Amino acid sequence: MKKIAYTVCACLAAQFMIACSAGSSQSDQQALEDSLAEIARLDSIEAAEIAAAAEQTRQDSLAEVERQKAIQEADMALIRTFYKKCVLHMDDGYEQYGASHMTPAMNRKLIALNEYDGADYPAYWELRTGCQDGDGPSKITSIVPLGDGWYKVSYLDMGNKGSTKIKMEDGKLADFK
């Protein structure tokens, strides 16, 4: 942008010199006007290149926003299904589903939290409120993206309100707190 401004100033100065040099030869004036026309042409090419680069950057940014939005939607859908199958209701096949939708590190963390002797399966209940009794529903009430792959999962656990933060990495549950 500075280069364009300097070029415009140079063009104005050259035009002023043309106007002041009435005694100059016709060929000198023509050469100066040709130089000014070439400068203007080069500036218009540079301005077009800058505009094209700005448009490409804008389109790249929009594409990245759409990509991040799609990742968030996929993450939230997976969290919702994971909670339905493995945490709040324990549908048939939850062991296989859970293992295939968690990172190995999260699976090990949940297994380590299982306090029962000889148990080598994840303590999915660590992703709930810890309440043992309740008469109400068990369901997710909201999932809110927190940034950097973290989501706040709010739910009812047998009518008891609770929330857990879940970290997603590469389409899998990776951590919780």
C-alpha positions as CSV (number, residue, x, y, z in Angstrom):
1,M,0.0,0.0,0.0
2,K,2.9,2.4,0.8
3,K,4.4,1.6,-2.6
4,I,1.2,2.6,-4.3
5,A,1.1,5.9,-2.3
6,Y,4.7,6.7,-3.2
7,T,4.0,5.9,-6.8
8,V,1.0,8.3,-6.8
9,C,3.2,11.0,-5.3
10,A,5.9,10.4,-7.9
11,C,3.3,10.6,-10.7
12,L,2.0,13.9,-9.3
13,A,5.5,15.3,-9.1
14,A,6.2,14.2,-12.7
15,Q,3.0,15.8,-13.9
16,F,4.0,19.0,-12.2
17,M,7.4,18.9,-13.9
18,I,5.7,18.4,-17.2
19,A,3.5,21.5,-16.7
20,C,6.5,23.6,-15.6
21,S,8.8,22.6,-18.4
22,A,6.9,24.2,-21.2
23,G,10.2,24.8,-22.9
24,S,11.1,21.1,-23.0
25,S,11.1,19.3,-26.2
26,Q,8.1,17.4,-27.4
27,S,10.0,14.0,-27.2
28,D,11.1,14.7,-23.6
29,Q,7.5,15.4,-22.6
30,Q,6.3,12.3,-24.5
31,A,9.0,10.1,-22.8
32,L,7.9,11.5,-19.4
33,E,4.2,10.8,-20.1
34,D,5.1,7.3,-21.3
35,S,7.0,6.7,-18.1
36,L,4.0,7.9,-16.1
37,A,1.7,5.6,-18.0
38,E,4.0,2.6,-17.4
39,I,4.1,3.4,-13.7
40,A,0.3,3.7,-13.6
41,R,0.0,0.3,-15.4
42,L,2.4,-1.4,-13.0
43,D,0.6,0.1,-10.0
44,S,-2.8,-1.2,-11.4
45,I,-1.2,-4.7,-11.8
46,E,0.1,-4.6,-8.2
47,A,-3.2,-3.3,-6.9
48,A,-5.0,-6.2,-8.7
49,E,-2.5,-8.7,-7.2
50,I,-3.0,-7.2,-3.7
51,A,-6.8,-7.4,-4.2
52,A,-6.6,-11.0,-5.4
53,A,-4.3,-12.0,-2.5
54,A,-6.7,-10.3,0.0
55,E,-9.7,-12.2,-1.6
56,Q,-7.8,-15.5,-1.4
57,T,-7.0,-14.9,2.2
58,R,-10.6,-14.1,2.9
59,Q,-11.8,-17.2,1.2
60,D,-9.2,-19.3,3.0
61,S,-10.3,-17.9,6.3
62,L,-14.0,-18.6,5.5
63,A,-13.0,-22.2,4.5
64,E,-11.1,-22.6,7.8
65,V,-14.1,-21.4,9.8
66,E,-16.4,-23.8,8.0
67,R,-13.9,-26.7,8.6
68,Q,-13.7,-25.9,12.3
69,K,-17.5,-25.7,12.5
70,A,-17.8,-29.1,10.9
71,I,-15.2,-30.6,13.3
72,Q,-17.2,-29.1,16.3
73,E,-20.5,-30.5,15.0
74,A,-18.9,-33.9,14.5
75,D,-17.3,-33.8,18.0
76,M,-20.5,-32.8,19.6
77,A,-22.5,-35.6,17.8
78,L,-19.9,-38.1,19.0
79,I,-20.0,-36.9,22.6
80,R,-23.8,-37.1,22.6
81,T,-23.8,-40.6,21.2
82,F,-21.0,-41.7,23.6
83,Y,-22.9,-40.4,26.6
84,K,-26.1,-42.1,25.5
85,K,-24.4,-45.4,24.8
86,C,-21.7,-45.6,27.4
87,V,-22.3,-43.2,30.2
88,L,-25.9,-42.5,30.9
89,H,-27.7,-45.5,29.6
90,M,-25.1,-48.2,28.8
91,D,-26.7,-49.6,25.6
92,D,-25.8,-53.0,24.2
93,G,-22.3,-53.0,22.8
94,Y,-21.2,-50.0,24.8
95,E,-17.8,-51.6,25.6
96,Q,-16.8,-51.9,22.0
97,Y,-18.3,-48.5,21.1
98,G,-16.5,-46.8,24.0
99,A,-13.1,-48.4,23.2
100,S,-13.3,-47.4,19.6
101,H,-14.3,-43.8,20.3
102,M,-11.7,-43.0,23.0
103,T,-7.9,-42.5,22.7
104,P,-5.9,-45.2,24.3
105,A,-4.7,-42.7,27.0
106,M,-8.3,-41.9,28.0
107,N,-9.2,-45.6,28.0
108,R,-6.2,-46.3,30.4
109,K,-7.2,-43.3,32.6
110,L,-10.8,-44.6,33.0
111,I,-9.6,-48.2,33.6
112,A,-7.1,-46.9,36.3
113,L,-10.1,-45.1,38.0
114,N,-12.0,-48.4,38.2
115,E,-11.6,-49.4,41.9
116,Y,-13.1,-52.8,41.7
117,D,-10.7,-55.8,42.1
118,G,-9.6,-57.4,38.9
119,A,-11.7,-54.9,36.8
120,D,-10.1,-54.1,33.5
121,Y,-12.9,-52.0,32.0
122,P,-13.3,-48.2,32.0
123,A,-15.1,-46.5,34.9
124,Y,-17.6,-44.7,32.7
125,W,-19.4,-43.5,35.8
126,E,-16.5,-41.1,36.3
127,L,-18.1,-39.1,33.5
128,R,-21.3,-38.6,35.5
129,T,-22.3,-36.9,38.7
130,G,-21.5,-39.8,41.0
131,C,-25.1,-39.8,42.4
132,Q,-26.4,-43.4,43.0
133,D,-30.1,-42.6,43.3
134,G,-32.6,-40.4,41.5
135,D,-36.0,-40.5,40.0
136,G,-35.5,-38.2,37.1
137,P,-34.3,-38.6,33.5
138,S,-30.7,-39.2,32.4
139,K,-29.9,-37.1,29.3
140,I,-27.6,-34.5,27.9
141,T,-29.0,-31.0,28.2
142,S,-26.2,-29.1,26.3
143,I,-22.8,-29.4,24.8
144,V,-20.8,-26.1,24.6
145,P,-17.5,-25.7,22.8
146,L,-14.9,-24.2,25.1
147,G,-12.0,-24.0,22.6
148,D,-8.8,-26.0,22.0
149,G,-10.8,-29.2,21.6
150,W,-12.6,-28.9,25.0
151,Y,-16.4,-29.1,25.4
152,K,-18.6,-28.7,28.4
153,V,-21.1,-31.4,28.6
154,S,-24.1,-30.6,30.8
155,Y,-26.6,-33.4,31.7
156,L,-29.2,-34.8,34.0
157,D,-28.1,-37.9,35.7
158,M,-31.2,-39.6,37.1
159,G,-32.6,-36.0,37.5
160,N,-29.4,-34.7,39.2
161,K,-27.7,-31.8,37.3
162,G,-24.0,-32.3,36.4
163,S,-21.4,-31.3,33.9
164,T,-18.1,-32.7,32.7
165,K,-15.4,-31.2,30.4
166,I,-14.4,-33.5,27.6
167,K,-11.3,-33.0,25.4
168,M,-11.6,-34.2,21.8
169,E,-8.6,-35.1,19.6
170,D,-8.8,-36.4,16.0
171,G,-12.5,-37.4,16.4
172,K,-12.0,-39.3,19.7
173,L,-12.6,-38.5,23.4
174,A,-9.1,-37.8,24.7
175,D,-9.4,-36.5,28.2
176,F,-11.9,-35.2,30.8
177,K,-12.1,-33.2,34.0
